[in-house]
């Protein structure tokens, strides 16, 4: 008897740090891979990407993190990341 096994991977979510890069690249009208020094700031020069990802990652026990937000300036934009994974990029005011 031949058994069929679904080996498809569940949808993998991008990291929050990549979402920040992608959102700023979209505002700049470029591909995220083009958002690199020396023309643009490196994200790690502004904020620790691994810490940012860990801050909003699901806990090891599977529970969601409580609400919260982080704000910082990156490539001349004001960036706000919220605990629900939203990344907002706006002009600095």
N, C-alpha and C positions, 0 to 999 in steps of 0.2 A: 504494500500500500504506500502510495506517495503522498506525503503531507505537504501542504503549501504553508510556508511561513512568511509572514509579512516582515521584511527586514528594513522597511523604510524608516528613516530617521525622523523623529518628531521635529517640528519646526524649530530651528535654532535661532534664538534672538541675538541680534547684534549687541555688542557691548555699548554701554552708555557713552564711553569715550569715543567710539566710532560714530555714534549718533551725533555727537557734538561736532566732530570733524565734517560729517556729511551735511549737517545743517548750515555750518559756516560756508562750506564749499558751495552749497546751493545759493546762498545769499551773494556769493562772489561770482556765480555763474560758471563754475568750473567743476571738473571731476574731483572727487575727494582725494584721489591719488596725486593730484596736482597741488594740493594744499600742503606745501613743504618748504622748508628753509632753502635759500635765504629770503625768498620773496615773502613768505608767510612765517609767522611764529610757529615754533614746534609746540604742540599741546603740552608736552612734558616740561617746557620752560615756564608754563603758566600754572599748571596744576598736575598733580601726580595722577596719571590716567588709571593706574591699577587701584589706587585708593578710591578714585571716583567710581570705578566699576564695583568695587567691593562695598562701598557705602550703600549702593542701591540694589545690590544682588539679593536674591532670596537667601535666607539664613540656611545653615546646614540642616536644620531640622525641618525645612520646607516652609516655614512660616514667612510671611511677607514682613518687610521692615515697616516700622511706623512711618507716619507722614513726615516729610521734611523736604528741604530744598537747599541747593547750593547755587550761589551766584558768583560769577567771575567775569573778567574781561579777557577776550581772546580775539586776536586779529582785528582789534578795533571795535568789536561788537560786545554788547552786554549779553552774557549767556546765563540762562536760568535752567537748572535741571531739577525736576521734582521727583519725589519718591515713586510716582506712578509711571516714570519713564519718559515723561514729556520733556522735550528740549526746546526752549524758546530762545531765539536769537533776535536781538533788536539793536538798532543803532544806539550808541551811547548818547545819553541825553544830558 
